[in-house]
């Protein structure tokens, strides 16, 4: 750092030994924070400027003017929007999400209770994505142009084109109505762990199938792209079979975009669970979000929206980090 200069950013990074990758991640970390601030502003102001007032949903139509004024004062609804946002944001970053207008409990308690259900479904969905897509992607790539490859490609295209909620309705009709293999009655985890997990498999499959199809297509294309590289021809010249070259050399490089895609898919799984929960009647974050919007329970809505956005943005950051760790050729871009 030059003498007499108060700030020299690049020189400071250089002196402290921050690598180009470190600087790139630092920039993306700043972008992450900026994105979350923007999401918080939109989530808060969107429900502050739309017509309507939560007092009607909470107090009912028979509430007096005095009761309405008291409720608004107790919840800060009589303050300017910017002041309410600042108070809400400073409390939110410390873990205080406020109190629910509708329920006699804090928003944090509500969110934690419902998030457990959504996280179980998301975890099963992620496991299904990995279990379905990796074997099918490998098989399709190894039998390029064959019947199996064409069948996998067609099924993947169909699965990618079907929205989550349509997939859920179709699976529910097939397994609950036609085959009678599935009972569409939610089983709480506290009552029966095994029954809860069995119930969650079908909605998780509805979330997982579209992402599995995308992963299959990505893995197949990545493997075929690597199979045409010079180092694979060198491996063949040394006596390696196609299977040996695939397992020893191709997969390590072909999995790089797949791993990063799966990291980003975690956020999409959480977001996609919102609609699927409605189809199967699952009392998770999605169902609470929809009901809270109808009840104008804005503290609950704002908390769920911001937390889901944090998961999506955080997973994108994780994907970028994993990509740079797995492929050192990417520098500070």
C-alpha positions as CSV (number, residue, x, y, z in Angstrom):
1,X,0.0,0.0,0.0
2,X,1.4,3.4,-1.0
3,X,2.5,5.8,1.7
4,X,0.0,8.4,2.4
5,X,-2.8,6.6,0.6
6,X,-5.9,5.8,2.7
7,X,-7.1,3.0,0.5
8,X,-5.7,0.9,-2.3
9,X,-8.0,-2.1,-2.7
10,X,-6.0,-4.2,-5.2
11,X,-2.7,-3.6,-3.4
12,X,-4.4,-4.5,-0.1
13,X,-5.7,-7.8,-1.6
14,X,-2.2,-8.5,-2.9
15,X,-0.4,-7.8,0.3
16,X,-2.8,-9.9,2.3
17,X,-2.3,-12.8,-0.2
18,X,-5.9,-13.0,-1.3
19,X,-5.9,-15.3,-4.4
20,X,-7.9,-14.4,-7.6
21,X,-10.4,-17.1,-6.6
22,X,-10.7,-15.6,-3.1
23,X,-11.4,-12.2,-4.6
24,X,-14.0,-13.6,-7.0
25,X,-15.8,-15.3,-4.1
26,X,-15.6,-12.1,-2.0
27,X,-17.3,-10.2,-4.9
28,X,-20.0,-12.9,-5.1
29,X,-20.4,-12.8,-1.4
30,X,-21.1,-9.0,-1.7
31,X,-23.5,-9.7,-4.5
32,X,-25.3,-12.3,-2.3
33,X,-25.7,-9.7,0.5
34,X,-27.0,-7.1,-2.0
35,X,-29.4,-9.6,-3.5
36,X,-30.8,-10.5,-0.2
37,X,-31.3,-6.9,0.8
38,X,-33.2,-6.3,-2.5
39,X,-35.4,-9.3,-1.8
40,X,-36.1,-8.1,1.7
41,X,-37.1,-4.7,0.4
42,X,-39.4,-6.2,-2.2
43,X,-40.9,-8.8,0.2
44,X,-41.6,-6.1,2.8
45,X,-42.9,-3.3,0.6
46,X,-45.0,-5.5,-1.7
47,X,-47.3,-6.4,1.2
48,X,-47.2,-2.9,2.6
49,X,-48.5,-1.1,-0.5
50,X,-51.1,-3.6,-1.8
51,X,-54.8,-2.7,-1.0
52,X,-56.2,-4.2,2.2
53,X,-55.3,-4.3,5.9
54,X,-54.6,-7.2,8.2
55,X,-56.8,-5.8,10.9
56,X,-59.9,-7.0,9.1
57,X,-58.6,-10.6,8.9
58,X,-57.4,-10.6,12.5
59,X,-60.1,-8.6,14.4
60,X,-63.0,-9.4,12.1
61,X,-65.6,-7.1,10.6
62,X,-67.2,-6.2,14.0
63,X,-64.0,-4.5,15.3
64,X,-64.4,-1.0,16.6
65,X,-62.3,1.9,15.5
66,X,-60.6,1.9,18.9
67,X,-59.7,-1.8,18.6
68,X,-58.3,-1.2,15.1
69,X,-56.2,1.7,16.2
70,X,-54.9,-0.2,19.2
71,X,-54.0,-3.2,16.9
72,X,-52.2,-1.0,14.4
73,X,-50.2,0.8,17.1
74,X,-49.2,-2.5,18.8
75,X,-47.9,-3.9,15.5
76,X,-46.3,-0.6,14.2
77,X,-48.7,-0.4,11.3
78,X,-49.3,3.3,12.0
79,X,-45.6,4.1,11.3
80,X,-44.1,5.1,7.9
81,X,-43.2,2.2,5.6
82,X,-39.4,3.0,5.7
83,X,-39.4,3.0,9.5
84,X,-41.3,-0.3,9.7
85,X,-38.9,-1.8,7.2
86,X,-35.9,-0.7,9.1
87,X,-37.3,-2.0,12.4
88,X,-38.3,-5.3,10.8
89,X,-34.9,-5.7,9.1
90,X,-32.8,-5.0,12.2
91,X,-34.9,-7.6,14.1
92,X,-34.8,-10.1,11.3
93,X,-31.0,-10.3,11.1
94,X,-30.9,-11.1,14.8
95,X,-33.4,-14.0,14.4
96,X,-36.4,-12.1,15.6
97,X,-39.0,-12.5,12.8
98,X,-41.8,-10.9,14.8
99,X,-45.1,-12.2,15.9
100,X,-47.9,-13.8,13.8
101,X,-51.0,-11.7,13.4
102,X,-53.2,-14.8,13.1
103,X,-51.6,-17.3,15.6
104,X,-50.7,-16.7,19.2
105,X,-47.0,-17.5,18.7
106,X,-43.8,-16.0,17.2
107,X,-43.1,-16.3,13.5
108,X,-39.9,-18.1,14.2
109,X,-41.8,-20.9,16.1
110,X,-44.2,-21.3,13.2
111,X,-41.5,-21.4,10.6
112,X,-39.4,-23.9,12.4
113,X,-42.4,-26.2,13.0
114,X,-43.4,-26.2,9.3
115,X,-39.8,-26.1,7.9
116,X,-39.2,-29.5,9.4
117,X,-41.8,-31.0,7.2
118,X,-40.6,-29.2,4.1
119,X,-37.0,-30.2,4.7
120,X,-37.9,-33.9,5.1
121,X,-39.6,-33.8,1.7
122,X,-36.7,-31.8,0.1
123,X,-34.2,-34.2,1.5
124,X,-36.0,-37.2,0.1
125,X,-36.4,-35.4,-3.3
126,X,-32.7,-34.6,-3.5
127,X,-31.8,-38.3,-2.7
128,X,-34.2,-39.4,-5.4
129,X,-32.7,-37.0,-7.9
130,X,-29.2,-38.5,-7.3
131,X,-30.5,-42.1,-7.3
132,X,-32.4,-41.7,-10.5
133,X,-30.3,-39.4,-12.6
134,X,-26.7,-40.6,-12.1
135,X,-27.3,-44.3,-13.2
136,X,-29.6,-43.2,-16.1
137,X,-27.1,-40.6,-17.3
138,X,-24.2,-43.1,-17.3
139,X,-26.3,-45.7,-19.1
140,X,-27.5,-43.3,-21.7
141,X,-24.0,-42.0,-22.4
142,X,-22.4,-45.4,-22.6
143,X,-25.1,-46.7,-25.0
144,X,-25.2,-43.5,-27.2
145,X,-27.6,-43.8,-30.1
146,X,-29.0,-47.2,-28.8
147,X,-32.5,-48.0,-27.8
148,X,-31.8,-47.4,-24.1
149,X,-30.3,-44.0,-24.9
150,X,-33.3,-43.0,-27.0
151,X,-35.8,-44.2,-24.4
152,X,-34.0,-42.3,-21.6
153,X,-33.9,-39.2,-23.8
154,X,-37.6,-39.3,-24.6
155,X,-38.6,-39.9,-21.0
156,X,-36.3,-37.1,-19.8
157,X,-37.9,-34.7,-22.3
158,X,-41.4,-35.6,-21.1
159,X,-40.4,-35.2,-17.4
160,X,-38.8,-31.8,-18.0
161,X,-41.9,-30.5,-19.8
162,X,-44.3,-31.4,-16.9
163,X,-44.7,-28.9,-14.1
164,X,-44.3,-30.1,-10.5
165,X,-48.0,-29.7,-9.6
166,X,-49.1,-31.6,-12.7
167,X,-46.6,-34.3,-12.0
168,X,-48.0,-34.5,-8.4
169,X,-51.6,-34.7,-9.6
170,X,-50.7,-37.4,-12.1
171,X,-48.8,-39.5,-9.5
172,X,-51.6,-39.1,-6.9
173,X,-54.2,-40.2,-9.4
174,X,-52.1,-43.2,-10.5
175,X,-50.9,-44.5,-7.2
176,X,-53.9,-43.5,-5.0
177,X,-56.9,-43.9,-7.3
178,X,-55.9,-46.4,-10.0
179,X,-53.5,-48.7,-8.1
180,X,-54.6,-47.9,-4.5
181,X,-51.0,-48.1,-3.4
182,X,-50.9,-44.7,-1.7
183,X,-53.2,-43.4,1.0
184,X,-53.5,-39.6,0.6
185,X,-53.6,-38.9,4.3
186,X,-50.8,-37.0,5.9
187,X,-49.0,-38.8,8.7
188,X,-47.2,-36.5,11.2
189,X,-43.6,-37.5,12.0
190,X,-44.3,-37.4,15.7
191,X,-47.0,-40.2,15.4
192,X,-45.2,-42.6,13.0
193,X,-41.8,-42.0,11.5
194,X,-41.9,-44.8,9.0
195,X,-45.4,-43.9,7.9
196,X,-44.3,-40.2,7.5
197,X,-41.4,-41.2,5.3
198,X,-43.6,-43.5,3.2
199,X,-46.1,-40.7,2.7
200,X,-43.4,-38.3,1.7
201,X,-41.9,-40.4,-1.0
202,X,-44.6,-39.7,-3.6
203,X,-44.7,-35.9,-3.2
204,X,-40.9,-35.9,-3.2
205,X,-40.9,-37.9,-6.4
206,X,-43.2,-35.2,-8.0
207,X,-40.6,-32.6,-7.1
208,X,-37.6,-34.8,-8.1
209,X,-38.6,-36.1,-11.5
210,X,-38.3,-32.8,-13.5
211,X,-34.9,-32.1,-11.9
212,X,-33.8,-35.7,-12.4
213,X,-34.5,-35.4,-16.1
214,X,-32.4,-32.2,-16.3
215,X,-29.6,-33.9,-14.5
216,X,-29.7,-37.0,-16.8
217,X,-29.5,-34.7,-19.8
218,X,-26.6,-32.7,-18.3
219,X,-24.6,-35.7,-17.2
220,X,-25.1,-37.5,-20.6
221,X,-23.9,-34.5,-22.5
222,X,-21.0,-33.9,-20.2
223,X,-19.8,-37.5,-20.5
224,X,-20.1,-37.5,-24.3
225,X,-18.2,-34.2,-24.4
226,X,-15.4,-35.6,-22.3
227,X,-15.2,-38.8,-24.3
228,X,-14.1,-36.8,-27.3
229,X,-11.2,-35.2,-25.6
230,X,-7.6,-35.9,-26.5
231,X,-6.8,-37.4,-23.1
232,X,-9.4,-40.1,-23.6
233,X,-7.9,-41.1,-27.0
234,X,-4.6,-41.3,-25.2
235,X,-6.2,-43.6,-22.6
236,X,-7.6,-45.8,-25.4
237,X,-4.1,-46.0,-27.0
238,X,-2.8,-47.3,-23.6
239,X,-5.2,-50.2,-23.8
240,X,-8.1,-48.9,-21.6
241,X,-11.5,-50.1,-22.5
242,X,-14.5,-47.7,-22.9
243,X,-15.7,-48.7,-19.4
244,X,-12.3,-48.3,-17.8
245,X,-11.7,-44.9,-19.4
246,X,-15.2,-43.8,-18.3
247,X,-14.7,-44.7,-14.7
248,X,-11.0,-43.8,-14.3
249,X,-10.9,-40.6,-16.3
250,X,-14.1,-39.2,-17.7
251,X,-16.4,-39.2,-14.6
252,X,-14.1,-37.0,-12.6
253,X,-14.4,-34.1,-15.1
254,X,-17.9,-34.9,-16.3
255,X,-19.3,-34.6,-12.8
256,X,-18.1,-31.0,-12.3
257,X,-21.1,-29.3,-13.9
258,X,-23.4,-32.0,-12.5
259,X,-22.3,-31.3,-8.9
260,X,-22.7,-27.6,-9.3
261,X,-26.2,-28.1,-10.9
262,X,-27.2,-30.3,-8.0
263,X,-26.1,-27.7,-5.5
264,X,-28.3,-25.1,-7.3
265,X,-31.1,-27.6,-7.5
266,X,-31.4,-27.6,-3.7
267,X,-32.9,-24.1,-3.8
268,X,-35.3,-25.1,-6.6
269,X,-36.4,-28.1,-4.7
270,X,-37.4,-25.9,-1.7
271,X,-39.2,-23.5,-4.0
272,X,-40.9,-26.3,-5.9
273,X,-42.2,-27.9,-2.7
274,X,-44.6,-25.0,-2.2
275,X,-47.0,-26.1,-4.9
276,X,-46.6,-29.8,-4.4
277,X,-47.5,-29.4,-0.7
278,X,-50.9,-28.0,-1.8
279,X,-51.5,-31.0,-4.0
280,X,-50.8,-33.5,-1.3
281,X,-52.1,-31.5,1.7
282,X,-48.8,-31.4,3.5
283,X,-48.6,-28.9,6.3
284,X,-45.2,-27.4,5.4
285,X,-43.8,-24.0,4.5
286,X,-45.7,-23.8,1.2
287,X,-49.1,-24.5,2.7
288,X,-48.4,-21.9,5.5
289,X,-47.3,-19.4,2.9
290,X,-50.5,-19.7,0.9
291,X,-52.7,-19.6,4.0
292,X,-50.8,-16.6,5.5
293,X,-51.3,-14.6,2.3
294,X,-55.0,-15.3,2.4
295,X,-55.1,-14.3,6.1
296,X,-52.9,-11.2,5.5
297,X,-50.5,-12.5,8.1
298,X,-47.6,-10.5,6.6
299,X,-44.9,-11.2,9.2
300,X,-45.2,-14.9,8.3
301,X,-45.3,-14.3,4.6
302,X,-42.3,-12.0,4.7
303,X,-40.2,-14.4,6.8
304,X,-40.9,-17.4,4.5
305,X,-40.2,-15.4,1.3
306,X,-36.9,-14.1,2.5
307,X,-35.8,-17.4,4.0
308,X,-36.7,-19.3,0.7
309,X,-34.8,-16.6,-1.2
310,X,-31.8,-17.0,1.1
311,X,-31.8,-20.8,0.4
312,X,-31.9,-20.2,-3.3
313,X,-29.2,-17.5,-3.3
314,X,-27.0,-19.5,-0.8
315,X,-27.2,-22.6,-3.0
316,X,-26.1,-20.6,-6.0
317,X,-23.2,-19.3,-4.1
318,X,-22.4,-22.9,-2.9
319,X,-22.5,-24.1,-6.5
320,X,-20.1,-21.4,-7.6
321,X,-17.7,-22.3,-4.8
322,X,-17.9,-26.0,-5.6
323,X,-17.2,-25.3,-9.3
324,X,-14.1,-23.4,-8.5
325,X,-12.9,-26.0,-6.0
326,X,-13.4,-28.9,-8.4
327,X,-12.0,-27.1,-11.5
328,X,-8.9,-25.1,-10.5
329,X,-8.6,-23.9,-14.1
330,X,-11.3,-21.3,-13.3
331,X,-9.4,-18.4,-11.9
332,X,-10.9,-15.1,-10.7
333,X,-13.7,-14.9,-13.3
